[in-house]
């Protein structure tokens, strides 16, 4: 018998790096193709992309990719397209209008060109012979977000990617409750759903709740009004624009991502700004500060972002002055508190008034639904099985406790695969199938996948303890221990550390003598090198409690 | 005329690393001597300690340190004692009982022995000829916290270090409102006060509010009950002990800091545990899991902590099983979310039920007062000037807005010195005096102060991009470009990168040729080295968009 297989190749327990394969017989369809963000254990890594080994293996076995559907326009759902599409055969890609626009931009950034088909909401479309997909509006922190019902030979799967239930969305496009409840009535085998914010009981506030706080923040600003936000948050930008209009301020967009997204959203009529309100960033010196509302990228305090460059006086067109007001319409992403608050602190030091959600909570609202909204979705869709996704492992566990169990689901009705697990439905019953050894690929500069475990562990070691290179000349087959060259970085300040250098040379001399004495002939270069690495490290640790990386180089002359 | 000088040598805008000098004529008294915690820009650094250059300079000029007062037992107020005391002449140190006990332990850890005088609450004691100090009870997240009134020739300074106003403290020792209002009535020139939590409007919940949440978390636990918390939080531990008694569980303390602090607190009658309730961690196998309540260090998910070792199955005495419950009675410290949540996620992956403040908010309460408690202190003390401390720059700025201004203070009545500024009071008027160039000293292993700016910047570079060492032999005054030795770490996986190595050798060859051609004689080793560093870096960046550190070593043979 055949089975429907759901394969999260971005991994479960990751919030980001979303990529789900639905497989039946020889056909695979894919939801999303997102990047992930490196942890502190991955220094120097730019982004992570899903591991497509499984996809490639299946293609080699004659299976085919019958299509890809994009749920919404966030980078953790579309950002890996330029990396991954070139490695796969061509297939149809489907998305809502703005999602398609954002995805086209992402692809263009990476020099990739593919067509994207914009599907019609509420109309079913076939993907391959086994899948029939229907997309419909859902609310989230980017316009044109969709949820999907996927008819499969095993039954209907509800693909409920990132969402909140916003009853006062800025564009007045409510979640399509009619369609959702119709789908629920027709019967759903399993609902995959966003569980990220399950820890918050209750219902997330509407995006519209930000309006009042933003409006108040623009009162009595003598200089420029400068607001920073997630560059894809078109509804937030719309609200800022509407408020700026009331205060007779022109809007200026600064930052590549903001400028790019605003342009696409305006073209697609997802963002409405009277043309006369928009000022090009290069023309701001033609306006009084009090006439300007600046929307700028860098809401996480990212190094190199437009906002951070402006804060440190390094931006080519924007100077921030004491009379200006800076508003952070965004929270710190968990783990990113330090650069975020560094930016705020620096502004405070410069005497600039800053507002941010820690003091004005309504300046930001989450795009993800709390436990109550998740319960509401369960009540509407009434699936036989629940499959929490989009959260970390603690969120998926708490989803069972705070949503599943409370809505009367048994433990075996909540599917919580481990990272790498394949979920199979056969005869309407889920089970765990094969386990994949997923290795997210790391992108560093132009290299994809060449930075692996050993490079990262070297970087971590080098980065915390520094290193010592010992060059030992070997003349006529004999190590010349009187002429050892010691080079070090990140260990101690060498110009002031002649003592340490002497200790290193002296100790190396001793170690080589020891090796020679005990080796009974086996004092090969390799043997000597290894002895130095180990023993010099230990002896340094004893005197200074540091473990720099030690690199002995024997230089045959 | 003489002035009273207040010199925060731990710096302002730092939450941690607290150390304040009060100086009048030739006498200096000191409040606190705390460590700071390294930022991500300081890889490999263990802790930071205040810059005592100013102190040493004044000592050389004949000034003297007349005494030191410790406000409470947190490491950011006492942790630098073992590093700094040995560098200074001896002087009297004063503290409350538990603060003295904790400080003695800290000093002993560093092999330092000094006596500490336990002062009597509400009794004035002289420090030198100019300062008279009175300490009295205040509530905070460690027992025996004190605030101080310091009489000086310029007037009374209220030293209001870390606090909350807890109206139901676990030990029933309320803030000494009588003394505070008496001091206020007598007249206070300036109040230094903890502003850390000024962003929260309202009043922080009492520590007692944790009791209910902890009690509920112990219900229906079939295996061990394991709770992690700040190891100095004796009142939290007391509540856990009381609840454990109700549930007939023995208590076990695991983790050096927890064990040490519990021992001191019990000796000083600040923590009450019936002797028969305490089980040594090495005896836990003699008890059923359901009989045990384990209090363990590691509430920030710190690598190497007892909790984290237990989570990963690496603890010598504690195994965590599926039937156990793990409770985090602590929030993540801002910026430390990743290790904290990693620990929780790993427990979830292992099927262990975890409770933490994001799902059960009352499992933790802050030890710092919100804006309303800060206003309450202002109302009681009524100082002429306010001097926010203990916060970052944004907190000190918001303090003016949310506390000072609201209580009717003018901008010139709120003293907000920059990092390094000295505040002087003369004739009852504050002004900014000299500016110190404070350089917090970094402790790495046994080295104090030898890791500076250049070592850190090398570590950051090495840690994100790795490095390439090129050893070029120089035989008889000529570079031997056919025998360049390339060693690299943290750049690309070299065993698979023969191409890259070839490129490096080839390019180096070209660069040296270029130098020779253009040098017209000035092709010194230094010139060649610098050219390789710069140009090889640029050419590598072009092909791979990475910038490893390049270290050319010319090896004269």
Interface residues (C-beta under 8 A of the other chain):
Chain A: X13 X39 X40 X43 X44 X199 X334 X335 X337 X338 X341 X344 X345 X346 X347 X348 X349 X354 X358 X359 X392 X393 X394 X396 X397 X398 X402 X418 X444 X445 X446 X447 X450 X451 X452 X454 X455 X456 X458 X459 X460 X461 X462 X463 X464 X465 X466 X467 X469 X471 X473 X475 X483 X485 X487 X489 X490 X491 X492 X493 X496 X497 X541 X543 X544 X545 X546 X549 X551 X553 X555 X556 X557
Chain B: X13 X39 X40 X43 X44 X199 X334 X335 X337 X338 X341 X344 X345 X346 X347 X348 X349 X354 X358 X359 X392 X393 X394 X396 X397 X398 X402 X418 X444 X445 X446 X447 X450 X451 X452 X454 X455 X456 X458 X459 X460 X462 X463 X464 X465 X466 X467 X469 X471 X473 X475 X483 X485 X487 X489 X490 X491 X492 X493 X496 X497 X541 X543 X544 X545 X546 X549 X551 X553 X555 X556 X557
